[in-house]
Amino acid sequence: MTEVRVPTLGESVTEATIGRWFKRAGDAVAKDEPLVELETDKITIEVPAPSAGTLGLIFAKDGETVGVGTLLGQITDNPVGANAKAAKAPAKAAASPPPSQTYAMHSQLGSTDAPPRSGESSYVPETGAGSAKNSRNSRSDLQMEIGNAPRLSTSVNPPVATMQVRTPSPPQDAAREERVKLTRLRQTIARRLKEVQNTAAMLTTFNEADMSYIMAVRTQHKDAFEKKHGSKLGFMGFFTKACVQALKDIPAVNTEVDGTHIIYKNYYHIGVAVGTDRGLVVPVVRDCDQKSIGEIEKAIADVGKRARNGQLRIEEMQGGSFTITNGGVYGSLTSTPILNAPQSGILGMHNVQHRAVAIGGNVEIRPMMYLALTYDHRVIDGKEAVTFLTRVKQSLEDPTRLVLDL
């Protein structure tokens, strides 16, 4: 008999919710075949069968919250016996958290008093992660604490005031409504977006870029690029390199607020917002200053594919210093992206549209894209934000600046 338990979920993640079982008790399973889907507040993962055999007892039902190491089920070579149901009940009770803890875990949506979580493992809009040892946290401790879920409450009387009560619909409307429980990932997205609005002094500045040069480069070299690197030549490689260059010029945008201190990050880990069926996640491409455009495009294609397939590891969504989100893939003309906390800046890309623009005193039709930089005004002044966005624009319109380090 082989036990199936909740695996280690990653740094600062101690709990998960049973999303769904792919197999039922009595079903035959093959080694490494997905058995059950677990939802954390950061990602969704699949637990594979540790051995081949027959799935016996299932100790945790869909929707239950379980901790790391919790027994989920058993795999045996024998058919499920008649005493399976009798054995299942006490085991399930032992695996379930106390009622007050269950309430605390599912009452966070809408709360503005919970400690913030890192947006590096969660979503951010187009799109995204410890504990304190002393009275003054170190930077690593703070990041772990920010990325950690709020601790389970042991209070007998949970904070009912944080729950939003909905006015019931008229009967004729209620019969046509469908109630679906928010996933842990979606609850985290909702809470974090509200938390960053309550914490940072967000402001957005806009500019536009002529995409003629980059589009011409793509047309000329796309086939050779794909043949050599195994991925398509898109915009993201150019944008990432342009942002890295701008971050070097305006280091205030590559920062994080730590209490009464500013952390300047002398590395360039760029988060890339990816839309999935489960919500928006932000995998991080590390050390982009040391990567070529080809390497960046390949890395983005890889994490994007695995994000949509639910195969990202938690550590791949932590540690970002700046985020890029592309609403243009959905047709967005312009937007004001929300910061991916605890980062201080996020760049929004948008749809390319051919518009009439003045070039050298003449009106020409050019492929133009609006750019939006949302920044934390607590640590970034307007001059720095505008200069940063201007640097990005210049690098996009004349990519040779990136080659010449201008």
Rosetta blueprint (number, residue, H / E / L):
1 M L
2 T E
3 E E
4 V E
5 R E
6 V L
7 P L
8 T L
9 L L
10 G L
11 E L
12 S L
13 V L
14 T L
15 E E
16 A E
17 T E
18 I E
19 G E
20 R E
21 W E
22 F L
23 K L
24 R L
25 A L
26 G L
27 D L
28 A E
29 V E
30 A L
31 K L
32 D L
33 E L
34 P E
35 L E
36 V E
37 E E
38 L E
39 E E
40 T L
41 D L
42 K L
43 I L
44 T E
45 I E
46 E E
47 V E
48 P E
49 A L
50 P L
51 S L
52 A L
53 G E
54 T E
55 L E
56 G E
57 L E
58 I E
59 F L
60 A L
61 K L
62 D L
63 G L
64 E L
65 T E
66 V E
67 G E
68 V L
69 G L
70 T L
71 L E
72 L E
73 G E
74 Q E
75 I E
76 T E
77 D L
78 N L
79 P L
80 V L
81 G L
82 A L
83 N L
84 A H
85 K H
86 A H
87 A H
88 K H
89 A H
90 P H
91 A H
92 K H
93 A H
94 A H
95 A H
96 S L
97 P L
98 P L
99 P H
100 S H
101 Q H
102 T H
103 Y H
104 A H
105 M H
106 H H
107 S L
108 Q L
109 L L
110 G L
111 S L
112 T L
113 D L
114 A L
115 P L
116 P L
117 R L
118 S L
119 G H
120 E H
121 S H
122 S L
123 Y L
124 V L
125 P L
126 E L
127 T L
128 G L
129 A L
130 G L
131 S L
132 A L
133 K L
134 N L
135 S L
136 R L
137 N L
138 S L
139 R H
140 S H
141 D H
142 L H
143 Q H
144 M H
145 E H
146 I H
147 G H
148 N L
149 A L
150 P L
151 R L
152 L L
153 S L
154 T L
155 S L
156 V L
157 N L
158 P L
159 P L
160 V H
161 A H
162 T H
163 M L
164 Q L
165 V L
166 R L
167 T L
168 P L
169 S L
170 P L
171 P H
172 Q H
173 D H
174 A H
175 A L
176 R L
177 E L
178 E L
179 R L
180 V L
181 K L
182 L L
183 T L
184 R H
185 L H
186 R H
187 Q H
188 T H
189 I H
190 A H
191 R H
192 R H
193 L H
194 K H
195 E H
196 V H
197 Q H
198 N H
199 T H
200 A L
201 A L
202 M E
203 L E
204 T E
205 T E
206 F E
207 N E
208 E E
209 A E
210 D E
211 M L
212 S H
213 Y H
214 I H
215 M H
216 A H
217 V H
218 R H
219 T H
220 Q H
221 H H
222 K H
223 D H
224 A H
225 F H
226 E H
227 K H
228 K H
229 H H
230 G L
231 S L
232 K L
233 L L
234 G L
235 F L
236 M H
237 G H
238 F H
239 F H
240 T H
241 K H
242 A H
243 C H
244 V H
245 Q H
246 A H
247 L H
248 K H
249 D H
250 I L
251 P H
252 A H
253 V H
254 N L
255 T E
256 E E
257 V E
258 D E
259 G L
260 T L
261 H E
262 I E
263 I E
264 Y E
265 K L
266 N L
267 Y L
268 Y L
269 H L
270 I E
271 G E
272 V E
273 A L
274 V E
275 G E
276 T E
277 D L
278 R L
279 G E
280 L E
281 V E
282 V L
283 P L
284 V E
285 V E
286 R L
287 D L
288 C H
289 D H
290 Q H
291 K L
292 S L
293 I H
294 G H
295 E H
296 I H
297 E H
298 K H
299 A H
300 I H
301 A H
302 D H
303 V H
304 G H
305 K H
306 R H
307 A H
308 R H
309 N L
310 G L
311 Q L
312 L L
313 R L
314 I H
315 E H
316 E H
317 M H
318 Q L
319 G L
320 G L
321 S L
322 F E
323 T E
324 I E
325 T E
326 N E
327 G H
328 G H
329 V H
330 Y H
331 G L
332 S L
333 L L
334 T L
335 S L
336 T L
337 P L
338 I L
339 L L
340 N L
341 A L
342 P L
343 Q E
344 S L
345 G E
346 I E
347 L E
348 G E
349 M E
350 H L
351 N L
352 V E
353 Q E
354 H E
355 R E
356 A E
357 V E
358 A E
359 I E
360 G L
361 G L
362 N E
363 V E
364 E E
365 I E
366 R E
367 P E
368 M E
369 M E
370 Y E
371 L E
372 A E
373 L E
374 T E
375 Y E
376 D E
377 H L
378 R L
379 V L
380 I L
381 D L
382 G H
383 K H
384 E H
385 A H
386 V H
387 T H
388 F H
389 L H
390 T H
391 R H
392 V H
393 K H
394 Q H
395 S H
396 L H
397 E H
398 D L
399 P L
400 T H
401 R H
402 L H
403 V H
404 L H
405 D L
406 L L
